[in-house]
Amino acid sequence: MTNEKKIKFEELANSRVNKAIKLLRLISNLANKSHYSYSQNEADKIVNALSSEVKNIKEKFNSKNSRETKEFKL
């Protein structure tokens, strides 16, 4: 990997991972039952969708790149 590609990777990784962490924290705020009402089934769907996406990320880093994307919907 050239030095430019490594620098670009590190810049994007830092930025994107930090954004993802912030968004995950916002999603976790939805668990506050004093502000929101949801079923256990809805909560499970959210957690399963996020877990599935993390699994996809792991697979992409450990194998060939895949362009398949899935959007979440309750």
C-alpha positions in Angstrom: 0.0 0.0 0.0 1.4 3.4 -0.9 1.9 6.0 1.7 -0.9 8.2 0.3 -3.4 5.3 0.4 -2.5 4.5 4.0 -2.8 8.2 5.0 -6.2 8.4 3.2 -7.4 5.1 4.9 -6.4 6.4 8.3 -8.1 9.7 7.8 -11.3 8.2 6.6 -11.3 5.4 9.1 -10.9 7.8 12.0 -13.7 10.1 10.7 -16.1 7.3 9.8 -15.6 5.2 12.9 -16.1 8.2 15.1 -19.3 9.2 13.3 -20.6 5.6 13.6 -19.8 5.6 17.3 -21.8 8.8 17.8 -24.7 7.4 15.8 -24.7 4.2 17.8 -24.8 6.2 21.0 -27.8 8.1 19.6 -29.5 4.8 18.8 -28.8 3.5 22.3 -30.7 6.6 23.6 -33.8 5.0 22.1 -33.7 2.4 24.9 -34.8 5.1 27.4 -38.3 3.9 28.3 -39.1 7.2 30.0 -38.9 8.9 26.6 -39.9 6.2 24.2 -42.3 3.3 23.9 -41.3 0.2 21.9 -41.8 -3.5 21.9 -39.1 -6.1 22.7 -39.5 -7.3 19.1 -38.7 -3.8 17.8 -35.6 -3.6 20.1 -34.5 -7.0 18.9 -34.8 -5.9 15.2 -32.6 -2.9 15.9 -30.0 -4.9 17.7 -30.1 -7.7 15.1 -29.7 -5.3 12.2 -26.7 -3.6 13.9 -25.1 -7.0 14.8 -25.6 -8.2 11.2 -23.9 -5.1 9.8 -20.9 -5.4 12.2 -20.6 -9.0 11.0 -20.6 -7.8 7.4 -17.9 -5.3 8.2 -15.7 -8.1 9.7 -16.3 -10.3 6.6 -15.3 -7.4 4.3 -12.1 -6.8 6.1 -11.3 -10.5 6.1 -12.2 -11.3 2.4 -12.9 -9.7 -0.9 -14.9 -6.5 -1.0 -18.6 -6.9 -1.5 -20.9 -4.0 -2.7 -24.1 -5.5 -1.3 -25.9 -3.2 1.1 -29.1 -3.6 3.1 -31.2 -0.9 4.5 -32.9 -1.2 7.9 -36.6 -0.8 8.3 -38.7 -1.7 11.4 
